[in-house]
């Protein structure tokens, strides 16, 4: 490689370089491992080439700073058309139960930005006023969605550092082409520099460079290792420990989905330090949410992305890096030191990203090796998105009432269902149900029953009439031994009357304004899908002002923690008695269930709907 070389291959894009960039080689290159692909660690000094620079379509990016709400203190960067909401339909997820699944949208218009409401249940406020039509967004504006308030800050994306320093860049591994032999990279002799006395700082830098070259080499070998995932990951942390000799705790965390808790895949501690898993989990969530590493030490920037509740628990130095592969977030890497405030530095960011990329390749390679037994990650995501389409995209808005809901599948997809329907008399009805079994079969029946309910609702005069029509059709479609429990409740908002019919489903809990809890005595008819003919009847429950009703599936009261004891209906009642709104009810119950579950994977699907009369 000559003193100046033009980067032409897409492989350089994986290390953050753009086609047409030029760089000057400063250090070493390693010959590839034919079985694992090319692994390089290079020191580059970038020299922008203006003739190949890509100009953005609009120069201004937006920063949204959460000033109030569950995500207060977090910062989000908007670079293109973005949907804000509470579920998987949103580009920017707002963890606020009062926010609709697709609540509002921010889109670029020329050199400016525009905000519009997407017919959300609780509306959007712009600078304190209800948003009735799209409005332009300016620096300093506020956006309110539910309990969340976002402050708008604009910045010029064309601003670049005046004199970028040489940056250590790293490649992530990529498989060699099947059609061609593995690429060959030779090591060119370097002209020996003029010898000069090496200072202690220079010697430390030299030793760090050598140890990191060694770590990258070992991680490249781990990718091709066939000893098993545990051995590969433990070997990766051992290599990382050599590269960071002052760090005392290392951990690799992963989680099955964004709403699930983190778990430690492997860890390595030394010097008597104890791994603070709660802190590691919190920083992992923050790093993934911000899509960038968090580094806090004497030599790094302030802890702006660290959740406020954990500031007092920070060690002398800590770093958390998202682990990605092929655009998917697979986990997070955690490093900490209680003794040395310089154990990690801001300048380590690029190297850490490279390490995380190699660990992501190990995880991905393991998935590919098990492809005959595992569902492809893209298929998992697609299955989740398809099932989400069968759930209501937004919670209905009813004057004088507050409604909040939650749906959590225990597996990739679930068998719980809920929906908001309009009956033949024009009244809004809520439906909640639970398909027997779990996983894909239950999800298929869930989709089928949901489609039947939407088709029959406009022709049904009451909840009982809807259940009767569904039973007449479904009982001939179900596999032997499978069934669906369902509750349908329509609301007369003026009089506060709930008309309820149940098909084998537990009755709702009623919270009165004084905090007392009632379990209504309802006639429970057979579940849908049972072979016998069934008679369903409507029953009335009155909600006075301040009263609420909680509809739920058995994933709530039957949730089990490490001890095996269920969460229990009494705990549900206790939490419900302390809650004064629909949103607080759902949030408090999710928190309480999460505390009981701990690190145990949720066994059953969990669905809740809370309805409160103001």
Phi, psi and omega per residue, in radians:
X1 nan 2.239 -3.120
X2 -1.342 -3.135 -3.111
X3 -1.106 -0.517 3.086
X4 -2.367 2.229 -3.098
X5 -2.346 2.445 3.127
X6 -1.551 2.232 -3.140
X7 -1.367 2.108 -3.078
X8 -2.036 -0.454 -2.996
X9 -1.450 2.635 3.059
X10 -1.107 -0.335 -3.126
X11 -1.096 -0.550 3.129
X12 -1.215 -0.437 3.135
X13 -1.146 -0.450 -3.140
X14 -1.209 -0.293 3.107
X15 -1.838 0.260 3.021
X16 1.670 0.129 3.141
X17 -1.683 2.596 3.108
X18 -1.713 2.561 3.063
X19 -0.958 2.358 -3.133
X20 1.681 -0.133 3.107
X21 -1.251 2.690 3.037
X22 -2.086 2.646 3.129
X23 -2.583 2.825 3.106
X24 -2.035 2.173 -3.116
X25 -1.180 2.355 -3.115
X26 -2.072 -0.449 -3.028
X27 -2.316 -2.068 -2.913
X28 -1.977 2.806 2.937
X29 -2.340 2.546 -3.084
X30 -1.913 2.469 3.035
X31 -1.152 2.569 -3.060
X32 -1.333 2.785 2.943
X33 -1.677 1.996 -3.016
X34 -1.041 -0.449 -3.100
X35 -1.508 -0.267 -3.051
X36 -2.128 -0.082 -3.133
X37 1.656 -3.139 -3.027
X38 -1.461 2.331 3.060
X39 -2.256 2.119 -3.090
X40 -2.280 2.601 2.931
X41 -2.264 2.014 -3.064
X42 -2.227 2.682 2.968
X43 -1.868 2.145 -3.067
X44 -2.103 2.597 2.904
X45 -2.052 1.949 -3.061
X46 -1.337 2.447 3.068
X47 -2.224 1.722 -3.036
X48 -0.977 2.480 3.076
X49 -1.923 1.849 -3.010
X50 -1.102 -0.455 -3.104
X51 -1.245 -0.325 3.135
X52 -1.928 0.051 -3.120
X53 -1.167 2.412 3.126
X54 -1.729 2.096 -3.138
X55 -1.453 2.330 3.084
X56 -1.164 2.691 -3.114
X57 -1.194 -0.449 3.054
X58 -2.584 2.461 -2.904
X59 -1.462 -0.237 -2.984
X60 -1.791 2.285 2.969
X61 -1.884 2.765 -3.141
X62 -1.967 2.487 2.935
X63 -1.947 2.282 3.062
X64 -1.902 2.072 -3.121
X65 -1.884 2.085 -3.129
X66 -1.320 1.934 -3.129
X67 -1.637 -0.388 -3.140
X68 -2.611 2.696 3.137
X69 1.924 -3.125 -3.076
X70 -1.044 -0.446 -3.093
X71 -1.878 0.447 -3.122
X72 -0.943 2.353 -3.139
X73 1.703 -0.271 3.139
X74 -1.450 2.731 -3.135
X75 -2.215 2.394 3.141
X76 -2.194 2.456 3.120
X77 -1.873 2.218 3.136
X78 -1.869 2.115 -3.117
X79 -2.068 -0.030 -3.138
X80 -2.890 -2.997 -3.117
X81 -1.002 2.210 -2.990
X82 -2.419 2.265 3.034
X83 -1.679 2.231 3.098
X84 -1.740 2.312 -3.125
X85 -3.049 -3.021 -2.981
X86 -1.822 -0.125 -3.033
X87 -2.268 -2.887 -3.069
X88 -1.256 -0.146 3.072
X89 -1.388 -0.150 -3.040
X90 -1.716 2.570 3.017
X91 -1.397 -0.672 3.067
X92 -2.012 1.926 -3.042
X93 -1.461 2.153 3.082
X94 -1.813 2.015 -3.080
X95 -1.432 1.171 -3.089
X96 -2.380 2.077 -3.050
X97 -1.161 -0.288 3.101
X98 -1.520 0.019 3.136
X99 -1.696 2.394 3.115
X100 -1.274 2.874 -3.129
X101 -1.103 -0.697 2.976
X102 -2.157 1.657 -2.926
X103 -1.645 -0.906 -3.086
X104 -2.595 2.902 -3.113
X105 -2.370 2.407 3.028
X106 -1.971 2.225 -3.096
X107 -2.412 2.569 3.105
X108 -1.362 2.431 3.070
X109 -2.328 1.800 -3.063
X110 1.118 -2.177 3.112
X111 -1.742 0.307 -3.129
X112 -2.302 -3.109 -3.117
X113 -2.193 2.675 -3.119
X114 -2.337 2.468 3.131
X115 -1.967 2.343 3.060
X116 -2.476 2.576 3.105
X117 -1.457 2.500 -3.122
X118 -1.852 0.854 3.140
X119 0.964 0.781 -3.132
X120 -1.202 2.734 -3.085
X121 -1.167 -0.713 -3.065
X122 -1.855 0.075 3.042
X123 1.385 2.902 3.109
X124 -2.127 2.446 3.095
X125 -1.992 2.389 3.093
X126 -2.088 2.022 -3.067
X127 0.940 0.695 3.072
X128 1.502 -0.087 -3.104
X129 -1.941 2.487 3.130
X130 -1.079 2.304 -3.089
X131 -1.469 1.985 -3.132
X132 -1.812 -0.355 -3.137
X133 -2.623 2.775 3.124
X134 -0.972 2.443 -3.137
X135 -2.318 2.646 3.065
X136 -1.267 2.599 3.106
X137 -1.809 2.294 3.140
X138 -2.113 2.801 3.110
X139 -1.020 2.246 3.129
X140 1.671 -0.165 3.121
X141 -1.137 2.800 3.043
X142 -2.068 2.544 3.064
X143 -2.154 2.218 3.136
X144 -2.041 2.187 3.081
X145 -2.264 1.972 -3.067
X146 1.043 -2.184 3.122
X147 -1.622 0.057 -3.065
X148 -1.707 2.291 3.050
X149 -2.083 2.195 -3.121
X150 -1.957 2.340 3.066
X151 -1.739 2.294 -3.101
X152 -1.599 2.247 3.025
X153 -2.269 2.321 3.132
X154 -1.810 2.624 3.086
X155 -2.566 2.692 -3.074
X156 -1.540 2.027 -3.089
X157 -1.268 -0.217 -3.107
X158 -1.447 -0.160 -3.141
X159 -1.176 2.243 -3.141
X160 -2.232 2.671 3.048
X161 -1.042 2.473 -3.078
X162 -1.193 -0.706 -3.109
X163 -2.417 1.442 -3.097
X164 -1.057 2.348 3.123
X165 -1.411 2.739 3.054
X166 -0.975 2.372 -3.061
X167 -2.128 2.325 3.061
X168 -1.301 2.088 -3.100
X169 -1.938 2.696 -3.141
X170 -2.407 2.597 3.084
X171 -1.698 2.607 2.932
X172 -1.572 2.635 -3.071
X173 -1.206 2.576 3.050
X174 -2.421 2.522 -3.045
X175 -1.217 2.505 3.091
X176 -1.167 2.650 3.141
X177 -1.123 2.432 3.093
X178 -1.276 -0.405 -3.052
X179 -1.509 -0.193 -3.084
X180 -2.403 2.761 3.117
X181 -1.196 2.715 3.125
X182 -0.979 2.469 -3.122
X183 -1.116 2.596 3.138
X184 -1.911 2.218 3.104
X185 -2.114 2.131 3.135
X186 -1.682 2.711 3.111
X187 -1.656 1.996 -3.129
X188 -1.434 2.449 3.111
X189 -1.146 2.394 3.102
X190 -1.694 2.460 3.099
X191 -1.187 2.120 -3.098
X192 -1.047 2.254 3.116
X193 -1.270 2.826 3.084
X194 -1.091 2.165 -3.095
X195 -1.183 2.385 3.095
X196 -2.467 2.687 3.113
X197 -0.978 2.286 -3.096
X198 -1.568 2.157 3.103
X199 -1.329 2.943 3.126
X200 -1.107 -0.662 3.113
X201 -1.145 -0.746 3.118
X202 -1.137 -0.681 3.110
X203 -1.113 -0.697 3.108
X204 -1.118 -0.735 3.105
X205 -1.078 -0.722 3.124
X206 -1.082 -0.834 -3.127
X207 -1.118 -0.680 3.100
X208 -1.091 -0.727 3.140
X209 -1.089 -0.769 3.139
X210 -1.112 -0.785 -3.119
X211 -1.137 -0.587 -3.133
X212 -1.340 -0.600 2.995
X213 -1.058 -0.737 3.118
X214 -1.118 -0.739 3.138
X215 -1.087 -0.759 3.131
X216 -1.114 -0.682 3.111
X217 -1.105 -0.796 -3.129
X218 -1.131 -0.693 3.115
X219 -1.142 -0.644 3.061
X220 -1.058 -0.666 3.093
X221 -1.202 -0.589 3.136
X222 -1.100 -0.569 -3.124
X223 -1.063 -0.660 -3.116
X224 -1.535 -0.094 -3.110
X225 -1.188 2.364 -3.121
X226 -1.895 0.329 -3.068
X227 -1.364 -0.177 -3.116
X228 2.090 2.727 -3.038
X229 -1.096 -0.756 -3.111
X230 -1.028 -0.801 -3.140
X231 -1.147 -0.669 3.119
X232 -1.087 -0.807 -3.089
X233 -1.222 -0.706 3.087
X234 -1.113 -0.655 3.071
X235 -1.141 -0.644 3.111
X236 -1.109 -0.746 3.125
X237 -1.191 -0.577 3.091
X238 -1.127 -0.703 3.092
X239 -1.141 -0.684 3.135
X240 -1.151 -0.633 3.123
X241 -1.121 -0.579 3.086
X242 -1.208 -0.630 -3.119
X243 -1.297 -0.453 3.131
X244 -2.159 1.333 -3.043
X245 -1.158 -0.335 -3.123
X246 -1.554 -0.235 -3.138
X247 -1.378 2.419 -3.046
X248 -1.854 -0.314 -3.108
X249 -2.394 2.300 3.095
X250 -2.264 2.481 3.092
X251 -2.662 2.533 3.009
X252 -1.980 2.131 -3.087
X253 -1.961 2.662 3.095
X254 -2.590 2.789 3.043
X255 -2.551 2.693 -3.035
X256 -1.348 -0.497 -3.139
X257 -2.754 2.921 -3.043
X258 -1.080 -0.523 -3.088
X259 -1.620 -0.001 -3.094
X260 -1.661 2.729 -3.129
X261 -1.252 2.715 3.064
X262 -1.306 2.642 2.999
X263 -2.346 2.633 -3.113
X264 -1.507 2.025 3.089
X265 -1.312 -0.750 3.073
X266 -2.771 2.748 -3.131
X267 -2.583 2.828 3.127
X268 -2.587 2.132 -3.130
X269 -2.243 2.696 3.119
X270 -2.665 2.898 3.119
X271 1.202 0.339 3.103
X272 1.374 0.104 -3.135
X273 -1.311 2.497 3.091
X274 -1.785 2.325 3.127
X275 -1.286 2.107 3.083
X276 -1.499 1.639 -3.043
X277 -1.187 -0.600 3.102
X278 -1.083 -0.783 3.100
X279 -1.114 -0.745 3.130
X280 -1.067 -0.728 3.123
X281 -1.113 -0.779 -3.118
X282 -1.115 -0.758 -3.133
X283 -1.234 -0.576 3.075
X284 -1.098 -0.766 3.107
X285 -1.086 -0.732 -3.129
X286 -1.164 -0.736 -3.124
X287 -1.137 -0.729 3.123
X288 -1.198 -0.688 3.136
X289 -1.092 -0.717 -3.124
X290 -1.515 -0.120 3.110
X291 1.009 0.666 3.096
X292 -2.805 2.748 -3.137
X293 -1.136 2.656 3.004
X294 -1.963 2.099 3.113
X295 -2.217 2.089 -3.138
X296 -2.213 2.025 3.095
X297 -2.842 -3.141 3.120
X298 -1.105 -0.471 -3.086
X299 -1.767 0.179 -3.112
X300 -2.132 3.036 -3.137
X301 -1.200 2.939 -3.129
X302 -1.137 2.811 -3.034
X303 -1.395 1.019 -3.058
X304 -1.185 -0.473 -3.094
X305 -1.686 -0.019 -3.136
X306 -1.394 2.245 3.077
X307 -0.936 2.402 -3.037
X308 -0.999 -0.607 -3.085
X309 -1.157 -0.256 -3.065
X310 -1.937 0.064 -3.106
X311 -1.055 -0.671 -3.109
X312 -1.291 -0.202 -3.082
X313 -1.789 0.067 -3.109
X314 -1.215 2.351 3.022
X315 -1.314 -3.039 -3.120
X316 -1.045 -0.687 -3.135
X317 -2.537 2.426 -3.128
X318 -2.661 2.558 3.087
X319 -2.512 2.468 3.076
X320 -2.354 2.240 -3.031
X321 -2.220 2.220 3.042
X322 -1.088 2.423 3.076
X323 -1.782 2.087 -3.075
X324 -2.237 2.769 2.983
X325 -2.718 2.234 3.127
X326 0.942 0.647 3.075
X327 1.496 -0.126 -3.125
X328 -1.722 2.377 3.047
X329 -1.413 2.070 -3.095
X330 -1.802 -0.355 -3.109
X331 3.008 -2.727 -3.141
X332 -2.632 2.548 3.127
X333 -1.852 2.285 -3.054
X334 -2.115 2.258 3.083
X335 -2.261 2.456 -3.133
X336 -2.657 2.634 3.048
X337 -2.431 2.301 3.113
X338 -1.595 -0.203 -2.987
X339 -1.973 -0.597 -2.980
X340 -1.993 1.914 -3.131
X341 -1.209 -0.156 3.128
X342 -1.932 0.334 -3.125
X343 -1.125 -0.588 3.012
X344 -2.263 2.608 -3.087
X345 -2.318 2.821 3.086
X346 -1.057 -0.542 -3.140
X347 -1.241 -0.180 3.103
X348 -1.424 -0.083 -2.996
X349 -0.982 -0.851 -3.080
X350 -1.115 -0.750 3.128
X351 -1.110 -0.730 3.114
X352 -1.087 -0.706 3.092
X353 -1.056 -0.680 3.109
X354 -1.146 -0.763 3.090
X355 -1.044 -0.796 3.138
X356 -1.080 -0.644 3.104
X357 -1.120 -0.693 3.110
X358 -1.191 -0.692 3.081
X359 -1.134 -0.665 3.043
X360 -1.044 -0.645 3.097
X361 -1.158 -0.638 3.080
X362 -1.087 -0.819 3.139
X363 -1.097 -0.749 3.135
X364 -1.146 -0.732 3.118
X365 -1.065 -0.635 3.098
X366 -1.157 -0.672 3.102
X367 -1.105 -0.728 -3.135
X368 -1.153 -0.658 3.132
X369 -1.126 -0.482 -3.134
X370 -1.782 0.388 -2.987
X371 -1.065 -0.460 -3.131
X372 -1.287 -0.351 -3.109
X373 -1.917 -0.179 -3.073
X374 -2.022 2.589 3.014
X375 -1.363 2.418 -3.125
X376 -1.095 2.430 -3.115
X377 -0.938 -0.662 3.136
X378 -1.154 -0.602 3.104
X379 -1.192 -0.629 3.101
X380 -1.094 -0.850 3.141
X381 -1.075 -0.720 3.137
X382 -1.119 -0.719 3.127
X383 -1.070 -0.738 3.119
X384 -1.096 -0.785 -3.100
X385 -1.140 -0.675 3.122
X386 -1.100 -0.783 -3.135
X387 -1.157 -0.607 3.108
X388 -1.049 -0.519 -3.140
X389 -1.163 -0.377 3.111
X390 -1.493 -0.138 3.101
X391 -1.668 2.718 -3.135
X392 -1.102 2.360 -3.117
X393 -1.301 -0.389 -3.112
X394 -2.610 2.669 3.063
X395 -1.467 2.330 -3.102
X396 -1.151 2.667 3.097
X397 -1.815 2.128 3.134
X398 -2.181 2.090 -3.124
X399 -0.976 2.277 3.121
X400 1.519 0.034 -3.092
X401 -2.361 2.707 3.028
X402 -2.153 2.320 -3.132
X403 -2.206 2.371 3.037
X404 -2.413 2.623 -3.103
X405 -2.520 2.886 3.075
X406 -2.664 2.443 3.062
X407 -2.351 2.181 3.124
X408 -2.350 2.070 3.106
X409 -1.487 2.397 3.134
X410 -1.286 -0.455 -3.135
X411 -2.116 -2.789 -3.120
X412 -0.991 -0.823 3.055
X413 -2.293 2.842 -3.038
X414 -2.236 3.029 -3.110
X415 -1.911 0.040 3.023
X416 -1.349 2.675 3.059
X417 -2.495 2.616 2.980
X418 -2.654 2.727 -3.121
X419 -2.839 2.855 3.033
X420 -2.086 2.099 -2.994
X421 -2.085 2.818 3.008
X422 -2.009 2.060 -3.112
X423 -1.404 3.078 -3.095
X424 -1.094 -0.437 3.126
X425 -1.522 0.089 3.096
X426 1.527 -0.016 -3.114
X427 -1.508 2.578 3.093
X428 -1.349 2.377 3.088
X429 -2.238 2.486 3.027
X430 -1.837 2.555 3.126
X431 -2.280 2.370 3.079
X432 -2.407 2.440 -3.099
X433 -2.715 3.003 -3.090
X434 -2.527 2.092 3.099
X435 -1.484 2.372 3.100
X436 -1.109 2.548 -3.084
X437 1.533 -3.099 -3.085
X438 -2.489 3.019 3.035
X439 1.290 -2.626 -3.001
X440 -1.116 -0.773 3.123
X441 -1.020 -0.778 3.127
X442 -1.107 -0.668 -3.140
X443 -1.138 -0.660 3.120
X444 -1.119 -0.775 3.106
X445 -1.176 -0.628 3.087
X446 -0.992 -0.806 -3.137
X447 -1.126 -0.691 -3.121
X448 -1.138 -0.826 -3.125
X449 -1.132 -0.715 3.111
X450 -1.049 -0.703 3.121
X451 -1.147 -0.712 3.093
X452 -1.076 -0.745 -3.110
X453 -1.079 -0.758 -3.138
X454 -1.160 -0.557 3.141
X455 -1.306 -0.681 -3.065
X456 -1.474 -0.416 -3.025
X457 -0.964 -0.834 -3.105
X458 -1.113 -0.298 -3.132
X459 -1.786 0.087 -3.087
X460 -1.793 2.398 -3.114
X461 -1.507 -0.344 -3.071
X462 -2.792 2.956 3.067
X463 -1.001 -0.737 3.141
X464 -1.113 -0.692 3.116
X465 -1.100 -0.700 3.116
X466 -1.115 -0.807 3.125
X467 -1.085 -0.663 3.129
X468 -1.095 -0.814 3.140
X469 -1.120 -0.681 3.135
X470 -1.180 -0.717 3.136
X471 -1.116 -0.685 -3.127
X472 -1.065 -0.525 3.141
X473 -1.596 -0.772 -2.989
X474 -1.254 -0.568 -3.060
X475 -1.083 -0.347 3.093
X476 -1.631 -0.073 -3.084
X477 -1.857 -0.385 -2.998
X478 -1.363 2.538 3.003
X479 -1.198 2.641 3.129
X480 -1.013 2.320 3.106
X481 1.569 -0.142 3.114
X482 -1.789 2.618 -3.115
X483 -2.740 3.016 -3.122
X484 -2.394 2.150 3.021
X485 -1.579 2.386 -3.043
X486 -2.502 2.487 2.925
X487 -2.168 2.323 3.060
X488 -2.127 2.303 3.137
X489 -2.359 2.154 3.058
X490 -1.772 2.664 -3.033
X491 -2.061 2.289 2.916
X492 -1.714 1.662 -2.979
X493 -1.127 -0.557 -3.093
X494 -1.177 -0.691 -3.104
X495 -1.760 -0.104 3.128
X496 1.219 0.590 -3.083
X497 -1.832 2.233 3.019
X498 -1.761 2.164 3.044
X499 -1.775 2.016 -2.958
X500 -2.096 2.423 2.965
X501 -2.321 2.406 -3.082
X502 -2.172 2.539 3.061
X503 -2.148 1.387 3.088
X504 1.318 0.112 -3.066
X505 -1.703 2.564 3.113
X506 -1.022 2.539 3.126
X507 -1.239 2.769 3.094
X508 -1.261 2.872 2.996
X509 -1.765 2.379 -3.121
X510 -1.891 2.163 3.073
X511 -1.813 2.067 3.118
X512 -1.446 2.861 -3.041
X513 -1.068 -0.433 3.131
X514 -1.508 0.081 3.115
X515 1.606 -0.077 3.113
X516 -1.309 2.629 -3.090
X517 -2.012 2.312 3.117
X518 -2.125 2.477 2.987
X519 -1.937 1.826 -3.052
X520 -1.123 2.528 3.099
X521 -1.488 1.735 -3.120
X522 -1.953 2.602 3.031
X523 -1.346 2.051 -3.096
X524 -1.685 1.924 3.131
X525 -1.514 2.926 -3.106
X526 -1.039 2.656 3.110
X527 -1.156 2.750 3.078
X528 -1.211 2.524 3.117
X529 1.678 -0.208 3.062
X530 -1.236 2.581 -2.990
X531 -1.196 -0.464 -3.070
X532 -1.374 2.733 3.028
X533 -1.219 2.520 -3.090
X534 -2.276 2.634 3.078
X535 -1.970 2.188 -3.127
X536 -1.959 2.414 -3.089
X537 -2.173 2.601 3.086
X538 -1.554 2.418 3.100
X539 -2.301 2.638 -2.976
X540 -1.913 2.358 2.988
X541 -2.226 2.307 -3.128
X542 -1.733 2.320 3.047
X543 -1.918 2.046 3.041
X544 -1.500 3.001 -3.137
X545 -1.082 2.274 -3.090
X546 1.616 -0.198 3.106
X547 -1.412 2.748 3.096
X548 -2.483 2.801 3.095
X549 -2.273 2.385 3.120
X550 -2.034 2.052 3.038
X551 -1.802 2.409 -3.042
X552 -2.703 2.857 3.009
X553 -1.803 2.992 -3.019
X554 -1.246 -0.103 3.031
X555 -1.146 -0.239 3.116
X556 -1.429 -1.120 -3.047
X557 -1.329 -0.331 -3.131
X558 -1.728 0.102 3.086
X559 -1.054 2.346 -3.062
X560 -2.116 2.412 3.095
X561 -1.641 -2.902 -3.109
X562 -1.040 -0.533 -3.117
X563 -1.326 -0.261 -3.104
X564 1.569 -0.114 3.130
X565 -1.363 2.368 -3.137
X566 -1.260 2.737 3.078
X567 -1.012 -0.772 2.983
X568 1.526 2.575 -3.117
X569 -1.193 -0.520 -3.137
X570 -1.161 -0.665 3.073
X571 -1.153 -0.688 3.095
X572 -1.014 -0.804 -3.132
X573 -1.113 -0.692 -3.122
X574 -1.108 -0.801 3.127
X575 -1.136 -0.727 -3.130
X576 -1.081 -0.669 -3.123
X577 -1.120 -0.474 -3.120
X578 -1.540 -0.078 -3.038
X579 -1.788 2.379 -3.050
X580 -2.011 0.116 3.115
X581 -2.635 2.893 -3.131
X582 -1.141 -0.808 -3.141
X583 -1.088 -0.739 3.126
X584 -1.125 -0.643 3.137
X585 -1.060 -0.883 -3.113
X586 -1.126 -0.800 -3.105
X587 -1.096 -0.766 -3.112
X588 -1.154 -0.698 3.139
X589 -1.196 -0.702 3.098
X590 -1.091 -0.722 3.111
X591 -1.108 -0.791 -3.113
X592 -1.133 -0.730 3.109
X593 -1.143 -0.723 3.114
X594 -1.065 -0.648 3.114
X595 -1.170 -0.619 3.128
X596 -1.281 -0.716 -3.122
X597 -1.145 -0.701 -3.065
X598 1.065 -2.209 3.135
X599 -1.575 0.022 -3.129
X600 -1.319 2.360 3.111
X601 -1.232 2.345 3.141
X602 -1.050 2.273 -3.056
X603 -1.502 -0.635 -3.039
X604 -2.135 2.715 3.064
X605 -1.113 2.637 -3.106
X606 -2.310 2.118 3.111
X607 -2.319 2.405 3.115
X608 -2.455 2.517 2.976
X609 -2.304 2.189 3.093
X610 -1.980 2.289 3.132
X611 -2.189 2.083 -3.141
X612 -2.126 2.442 3.028
X613 -1.677 2.198 -3.091
X614 -1.274 nan nan
